[in-house]
Amino acid sequence: MKIKKISFLLVLLFSLNLFGANSKNISNTSKLNVPKRSFLNGPVKTYYKNGKIKSKEYYTGNRKTGIWQYYHENGKIKTEVMFNALSKDEEAIVKTYDEKGVIISSGKVINGEMVDVWTYYDEMGRKLNTYDLTKGVIVTYSEKGKVILRVSEKALLNRLEEIMVEVNNDRIRANEEKN
């Protein structure tokens, strides 16, 4: 059971890193057909080749503002980004959804970087994990919403190192037994 929890946490940690690497371009406007010297003000919409809406974005004085929405090709919401107009930084709350419209994750981004607490949900939209990027703490929840595991990144990495040593020792022993 302990190995399953550790394996799950490792997968979670790696998926968080992958998501973090991809979160930097959550609202990349470089693909818009807008001259680089243009001044963006007001709504900007993009469409899929099939004519369905791909994104709705809004600018005020060349600054990202309001609620931005990205859609799956089936028309369901994919990502919703709510920019904080009062912040001097590019600060937003981000929510991502699967192709059925069920929430996958939510959290805060400042200047393209994930910050504070991010929440991850299961296929039914129930809270599965939270990851506090400030404290480095991962919390796993039961289907009923009760905390079943709380672990720090440091403890997780230390345990991973221990497991890697154990696996390596097992391999050495197995090779010695063969010879």
C-alpha positions as CSV (number, residue, x, y, z in Angstrom):
1,M,0.0,0.0,0.0
2,K,2.9,2.3,0.8
3,I,4.5,1.7,-2.5
4,K,1.2,2.5,-4.3
5,K,0.9,5.9,-2.5
6,I,4.5,6.7,-3.3
7,S,4.1,5.7,-6.9
8,F,0.9,7.8,-7.1
9,L,2.7,10.8,-5.5
10,L,5.6,10.4,-7.9
11,V,3.3,10.4,-10.9
12,L,1.5,13.5,-9.4
13,L,4.8,15.3,-8.9
14,F,6.0,14.6,-12.4
15,S,2.6,15.7,-13.9
16,L,2.8,18.9,-11.8
17,N,6.2,19.5,-13.3
18,L,4.9,18.9,-16.8
19,F,1.9,21.1,-16.3
20,G,4.1,23.8,-14.9
21,A,6.4,23.7,-17.9
22,N,3.4,24.1,-20.2
23,S,1.7,26.7,-18.1
24,K,4.1,29.5,-19.2
25,N,2.2,30.0,-22.4
26,I,-1.3,29.8,-21.1
27,S,-2.3,33.0,-22.9
28,N,0.2,33.3,-25.7
29,T,-0.9,35.9,-28.3
30,S,2.1,35.4,-30.7
31,K,-0.1,33.2,-33.0
32,L,-2.6,36.0,-33.5
33,N,-2.6,37.7,-36.9
34,V,-1.9,41.1,-35.3
35,P,1.1,43.2,-36.3
36,K,3.7,43.5,-33.6
37,R,3.2,47.2,-33.3
38,S,-0.6,47.0,-33.0
39,F,-2.4,48.2,-29.9
40,L,-4.7,45.5,-28.6
41,N,-7.9,46.9,-27.1
42,G,-11.2,45.0,-26.7
43,P,-12.2,41.4,-27.6
44,V,-10.2,39.0,-29.7
45,K,-11.8,35.8,-31.0
46,T,-10.2,32.8,-32.8
47,Y,-11.9,29.9,-34.5
48,Y,-11.2,26.3,-35.4
49,K,-11.2,25.4,-39.1
50,N,-14.7,23.9,-38.6
51,G,-15.9,27.4,-37.6
52,K,-16.4,26.6,-33.9
53,I,-15.0,29.1,-31.4
54,K,-11.4,28.3,-30.2
55,S,-10.8,31.2,-27.9
56,K,-12.2,34.5,-26.5
57,E,-9.7,37.0,-25.1
58,Y,-10.0,40.5,-24.0
59,Y,-7.4,43.4,-23.8
60,T,-7.5,46.8,-22.3
61,G,-4.7,49.1,-23.4
62,N,-2.6,46.1,-24.7
63,R,-3.0,44.4,-21.3
64,K,-4.7,41.0,-20.8
65,T,-7.9,41.6,-18.8
66,G,-11.2,40.1,-18.1
67,I,-12.1,36.4,-18.6
68,W,-10.3,34.5,-21.3
69,Q,-11.8,31.3,-22.5
70,Y,-10.4,28.5,-24.6
71,Y,-12.5,25.7,-26.1
72,H,-12.1,22.1,-27.1
73,E,-13.1,21.4,-30.7
74,N,-16.3,19.9,-29.4
75,G,-17.3,23.3,-28.1
76,K,-16.8,22.5,-24.4
77,I,-14.7,24.9,-22.3
78,K,-11.0,23.8,-22.1
79,T,-9.4,26.6,-20.1
80,E,-10.8,29.7,-18.3
81,V,-8.3,32.4,-17.3
82,M,-9.6,35.2,-15.1
83,F,-7.2,38.1,-15.1
84,N,-6.9,40.5,-12.1
85,A,-7.1,43.9,-13.6
86,L,-6.0,45.5,-10.3
87,S,-2.7,43.7,-10.2
88,K,0.4,45.4,-11.7
89,D,1.6,41.9,-12.6
90,E,-0.1,39.5,-15.1
91,E,-2.0,37.7,-12.4
92,A,-4.8,35.3,-13.1
93,I,-6.9,32.4,-11.8
94,V,-6.8,29.4,-14.2
95,K,-9.2,26.6,-14.5
96,T,-8.8,23.7,-16.9
97,Y,-11.4,21.2,-18.1
98,D,-11.5,17.9,-19.9
99,E,-13.4,17.4,-23.2
100,K,-16.6,16.6,-21.3
101,G,-16.5,19.9,-19.4
102,V,-15.4,18.4,-16.1
103,I,-12.8,20.5,-14.1
104,I,-9.3,19.1,-14.1
105,S,-7.3,21.7,-12.2
106,S,-7.5,25.2,-10.8
107,G,-4.9,27.6,-9.4
108,K,-3.2,30.9,-9.6
109,V,-0.6,32.1,-12.2
110,I,1.5,35.3,-11.9
111,N,3.5,36.3,-15.0
112,G,3.1,32.8,-16.5
113,E,4.3,31.0,-13.4
114,M,2.2,28.7,-11.2
115,V,2.0,30.0,-7.6
116,D,0.1,29.4,-4.3
117,V,-2.1,26.3,-4.1
118,W,-3.2,24.3,-7.1
119,T,-6.1,21.9,-6.9
120,Y,-6.5,18.8,-9.1
121,Y,-9.7,16.9,-9.6
122,D,-10.7,13.4,-10.6
123,E,-12.8,12.4,-13.6
124,M,-16.0,13.2,-11.6
125,G,-14.8,16.7,-10.7
126,R,-14.1,15.8,-7.0
127,K,-11.0,17.2,-5.4
128,L,-8.2,14.7,-5.6
129,N,-5.0,16.6,-4.7
130,T,-3.8,20.0,-3.7
131,Y,-0.3,21.2,-4.3
132,D,0.9,24.1,-2.2
133,L,3.8,25.5,-4.3
134,T,4.8,28.0,-1.6
135,K,5.0,25.4,1.2
136,G,5.9,22.4,-1.0
137,V,3.1,20.3,0.4
138,I,1.0,17.8,-1.5
139,V,-2.3,16.7,0.0
140,T,-4.4,13.8,-1.3
141,Y,-8.1,13.5,-0.6
142,S,-10.6,10.6,-0.5
143,E,-13.7,10.5,-2.6
144,K,-15.5,12.0,0.3
145,G,-13.1,14.9,0.6
146,K,-11.2,13.8,3.7
147,V,-7.5,14.1,3.8
148,I,-5.8,10.7,3.4
149,L,-2.2,11.8,2.9
150,R,-0.2,14.9,3.4
151,V,3.5,14.9,2.4
152,S,6.1,17.6,1.7
153,E,8.1,17.6,-1.5
154,K,11.3,17.2,0.6
155,A,10.0,14.1,2.3
156,L,8.7,12.7,-1.0
157,L,12.1,13.3,-2.7
158,N,13.9,11.8,0.3
159,R,11.7,8.7,0.1
160,L,12.3,8.5,-3.6
161,E,16.0,8.4,-3.1
162,E,15.6,5.6,-0.5
163,I,13.5,3.6,-2.9
164,M,16.1,4.1,-5.7
165,V,18.8,2.8,-3.3
166,E,16.6,-0.2,-2.4
167,V,15.9,-1.0,-6.0
168,N,19.6,-0.7,-6.9
169,N,20.6,-3.0,-4.0
170,D,18.0,-5.5,-5.1
171,R,19.4,-5.5,-8.6
172,I,23.0,-6.0,-7.3
173,R,21.8,-8.9,-5.1
174,A,19.9,-10.5,-8.0
175,N,23.0,-10.2,-10.2
176,E,25.2,-11.7,-7.5
177,E,22.8,-14.6,-7.0
178,K,22.9,-15.3,-10.8
179,N,26.7,-15.6,-10.7
